[in-house]
């Protein structure tokens, strides 16, 4: 996982992976079949249980708190001392070449699931009158995901954690005020 996170899906070679895992190429192929399957397994490990993330969003006291937790957790994770900087999902498939289109679709599906759950949580707050009627649910949800991806890029460029946490506060300043 760390090798893909550090170098990206396309530029990570089988040699890089076998060296990092301490196995031979035949062992890697026997266990995972191919590089794509290994990457997707690493991405699932990185995300953890996607249903747990979705449940945390659903059970958050408010959509604002769910967004705050997502962004703050991202700022901390993207600047970890023992992991590569940035987000595996944002950086590992950044090249966008046709060779990795199927992997990009899988990663996009993970992000879409998270985006859908956050959007549903925001919509619940609008329906409950916590957020103003007419709140742009798609726009607000997109902002949280865009800020997350942007923070990943900033972290990869060397931005310190306190800068990312300041970005979180600035982004949340755009959140519609509760009624």
C-alpha positions as CSV (number, residue, x, y, z in Angstrom):
1,X,0.0,0.0,0.0
2,X,2.7,2.5,0.9
3,X,4.6,1.8,-2.3
4,X,1.5,2.6,-4.4
5,X,0.8,5.6,-2.2
6,X,4.3,6.9,-2.6
7,X,4.8,6.3,-6.4
8,X,1.3,5.9,-7.9
9,X,-0.3,3.0,-9.6
10,X,1.2,3.3,-13.0
11,X,4.8,4.1,-12.0
12,X,5.0,1.4,-9.4
13,X,6.7,-1.6,-10.9
14,X,6.4,-5.2,-10.0
15,X,10.0,-5.0,-8.9
16,X,9.1,-2.2,-6.5
17,X,6.2,-4.2,-5.1
18,X,8.1,-7.5,-4.7
19,X,11.0,-5.6,-3.0
20,X,8.5,-3.8,-0.6
21,X,6.7,-7.0,0.2
22,X,9.7,-9.3,0.4
23,X,8.3,-11.8,-2.1
24,X,9.2,-13.0,-5.5
25,X,7.2,-12.1,-8.6
26,X,5.7,-15.6,-8.9
27,X,4.5,-15.3,-5.3
28,X,2.9,-11.9,-5.9
29,X,1.1,-13.2,-9.0
30,X,0.0,-16.4,-7.2
31,X,-1.4,-14.3,-4.3
32,X,-3.0,-11.5,-6.3
33,X,-3.1,-12.4,-9.9
34,X,-1.9,-9.1,-11.2
35,X,-0.8,-5.6,-10.2
36,X,-4.3,-4.1,-10.6
37,X,-5.8,-6.6,-8.1
38,X,-3.0,-5.9,-5.7
39,X,-3.5,-2.1,-6.0
40,X,-7.3,-2.4,-5.5
41,X,-6.7,-4.5,-2.4
42,X,-4.2,-1.9,-1.1
43,X,-6.8,0.8,-1.8
44,X,-9.5,-1.1,0.1
45,X,-7.0,-1.4,3.0
46,X,-6.3,2.3,2.8
47,X,-10.0,3.2,3.0
48,X,-10.7,0.6,5.5
49,X,-14.3,-0.6,5.7
50,X,-16.2,1.7,3.4
51,X,-19.4,0.9,5.2
52,X,-17.9,2.1,8.5
53,X,-17.0,5.4,6.9
54,X,-20.6,5.7,5.5
55,X,-22.1,4.8,8.8
56,X,-20.0,7.4,10.6
57,X,-21.3,10.0,8.1
58,X,-24.9,8.9,8.6
59,X,-24.6,8.9,12.4
60,X,-22.8,12.2,12.8
61,X,-24.7,14.7,14.8
62,X,-24.9,16.9,11.7
63,X,-23.7,17.1,8.1
64,X,-21.4,19.9,9.2
65,X,-19.8,17.7,11.9
66,X,-19.5,14.8,9.3
67,X,-17.7,17.2,6.9
68,X,-15.5,18.6,9.7
69,X,-14.4,15.1,10.7
70,X,-13.7,14.0,7.1
71,X,-11.6,17.1,6.4
72,X,-9.8,17.1,9.7
73,X,-9.1,13.4,9.5
74,X,-7.8,13.9,5.9
75,X,-5.5,16.8,7.0
76,X,-4.0,14.6,9.7
77,X,-3.7,11.5,7.5
78,X,-2.2,13.4,4.6
79,X,0.6,14.7,6.8
80,X,1.4,11.5,8.8
81,X,4.9,10.9,10.0
82,X,5.1,7.3,8.9
83,X,3.2,7.4,5.7
84,X,3.6,9.1,2.3
85,X,2.2,12.6,2.1
86,X,-1.2,13.2,0.5
87,X,-4.1,10.7,-0.2
88,X,-3.5,7.4,-1.9
89,X,-6.9,7.7,-3.7
90,X,-6.1,11.1,-5.0
91,X,-2.4,10.6,-6.0
92,X,-2.1,6.9,-7.0
93,X,-4.2,7.3,-10.1
94,X,-3.4,10.9,-10.9
95,X,-1.9,10.3,-14.3
96,X,-5.2,9.5,-16.0
97,X,-3.8,7.4,-18.8
98,X,-5.9,4.9,-20.7
99,X,-3.8,2.1,-19.3
100,X,-5.2,2.6,-15.8
101,X,-8.8,3.6,-16.8
102,X,-10.3,0.6,-15.0
103,X,-8.4,1.3,-11.8
104,X,-9.4,5.0,-12.0
105,X,-13.1,3.9,-12.3
106,X,-12.7,1.7,-9.2
107,X,-11.2,4.5,-7.2
108,X,-13.8,7.0,-8.5
109,X,-16.5,4.5,-7.3
110,X,-15.0,4.6,-3.7
111,X,-15.1,8.4,-3.8
112,X,-18.6,8.4,-5.3
113,X,-19.8,6.2,-2.4
114,X,-18.4,8.6,0.2
115,X,-19.8,11.6,-1.8
116,X,-23.2,10.0,-2.0
117,X,-23.4,9.4,1.7
118,X,-22.2,12.9,2.6
119,X,-24.8,14.3,0.1
120,X,-27.5,12.3,1.7
121,X,-26.5,13.5,5.2
122,X,-26.5,17.2,4.0
123,X,-30.0,16.6,2.4
124,X,-31.2,15.2,5.7
125,X,-30.1,18.4,7.5
126,X,-31.9,20.5,4.8
127,X,-35.1,18.5,5.2
128,X,-34.9,18.7,9.0
129,X,-34.5,22.5,8.8
130,X,-30.9,22.4,10.2
131,X,-29.6,23.9,7.0
132,X,-31.5,26.6,5.0
133,X,-34.0,25.5,2.4
134,X,-32.4,25.8,-1.0
135,X,-28.9,24.7,0.2
136,X,-27.0,23.4,-2.8
137,X,-26.5,19.9,-1.7
138,X,-24.4,18.8,-4.7
139,X,-22.3,22.0,-4.5
140,X,-21.7,21.6,-0.8
141,X,-20.8,17.9,-1.1
142,X,-18.5,18.7,-4.1
143,X,-16.8,21.4,-2.1
144,X,-15.9,18.9,0.7
145,X,-14.5,16.4,-1.8
146,X,-12.7,19.1,-3.8
147,X,-11.1,20.5,-0.6
148,X,-10.0,16.9,0.4
149,X,-8.3,16.3,-3.0
150,X,-6.8,19.8,-2.9
151,X,-5.4,19.2,0.6
152,X,-3.8,16.0,-0.7
153,X,-2.0,18.0,-3.4
154,X,-0.9,20.6,-0.9
155,X,0.4,17.8,1.4
156,X,2.3,16.2,-1.5
157,X,3.9,19.5,-2.2
158,X,5.1,19.7,1.4
159,X,2.4,21.8,3.1
160,X,2.5,21.2,6.9
161,X,-0.5,19.9,8.9
162,X,-1.3,23.3,10.4
163,X,-1.7,24.7,6.9
164,X,-4.1,21.9,6.0
165,X,-6.0,22.5,9.2
166,X,-6.3,26.2,8.3
167,X,-7.7,25.1,4.9
168,X,-10.3,23.0,6.7
169,X,-11.4,26.0,8.8
170,X,-11.6,28.3,5.7
171,X,-13.6,25.7,3.8
172,X,-16.0,25.2,6.7
173,X,-16.4,29.0,6.9
174,X,-18.3,28.6,3.6
175,X,-20.8,26.2,5.1
176,X,-24.4,27.5,5.2
177,X,-25.3,28.8,8.7
178,X,-27.8,26.6,10.6
179,X,-31.3,28.0,10.9
